[in-house]
Amino acid sequence: MANSVQKVILVGRLGKDPDTRTLDNGVKLCRLALATTETYKSRDGERSEHTEWHNVVLWRNLGSITY
């Protein structure tokens, strides 16, 4: 099986403030919950929404970026 890189771009809303901490070995860690919502029309013309939650963990340099 060949190694490959997979890339995902998630655009959504934060469920709460990101939780950023520094581990004992100095590595930064940031956890956040991100909601993405898909809106579509069903076959009978009714509008529907489906929200999915993503638990994201950022390590090292990505974990230290704050906005």
C-alpha positions in Angstrom: 0.0 0.0 0.0 1.5 3.3 -1.1 1.7 6.2 1.4 -0.3 9.3 0.5 -1.2 12.7 1.9 -4.8 13.5 2.4 -5.9 17.1 2.8 -9.2 18.3 4.2 -10.5 21.9 4.4 -13.3 22.4 7.0 -15.3 25.6 7.0 -17.7 26.0 9.9 -18.4 27.5 13.3 -16.7 26.9 16.6 -18.8 25.2 19.2 -16.8 26.8 22.1 -13.5 28.5 22.7 -10.5 26.5 21.7 -8.7 24.8 24.6 -4.9 25.5 24.3 -2.3 24.1 26.6 1.4 23.4 26.8 2.4 19.8 27.6 5.2 18.9 30.1 7.7 18.5 27.2 6.9 22.0 25.8 4.7 20.9 22.9 1.6 23.1 22.3 -1.7 21.4 22.0 -5.0 23.0 20.9 -8.4 21.2 20.8 -11.6 22.6 19.3 -15.0 21.5 18.2 -16.1 22.6 14.7 -19.6 22.4 13.3 -20.3 22.1 9.6 -23.8 22.3 8.2 -25.1 21.0 4.9 -28.3 22.4 3.5 -30.2 20.6 0.7 -33.7 20.1 -0.7 -35.3 16.7 -0.5 -37.1 15.1 -3.5 -40.4 16.5 -2.3 -38.9 20.1 -2.3 -38.6 20.3 1.5 -35.5 22.1 2.7 -33.3 20.1 5.1 -30.2 20.8 7.2 -27.7 18.3 8.5 -25.0 19.4 11.1 -21.9 17.4 11.7 -19.5 18.0 14.6 -15.7 17.6 14.1 -13.3 17.2 17.0 -10.0 18.8 15.8 -6.6 18.5 17.6 -3.7 20.8 16.5 -0.1 20.0 17.6 3.1 22.0 17.8 3.2 25.1 15.6 -0.4 24.8 14.6 -1.4 24.5 18.2 0.3 27.8 19.1 -1.5 30.0 16.5 -4.0 32.2 18.2 -6.3 34.8 16.7 
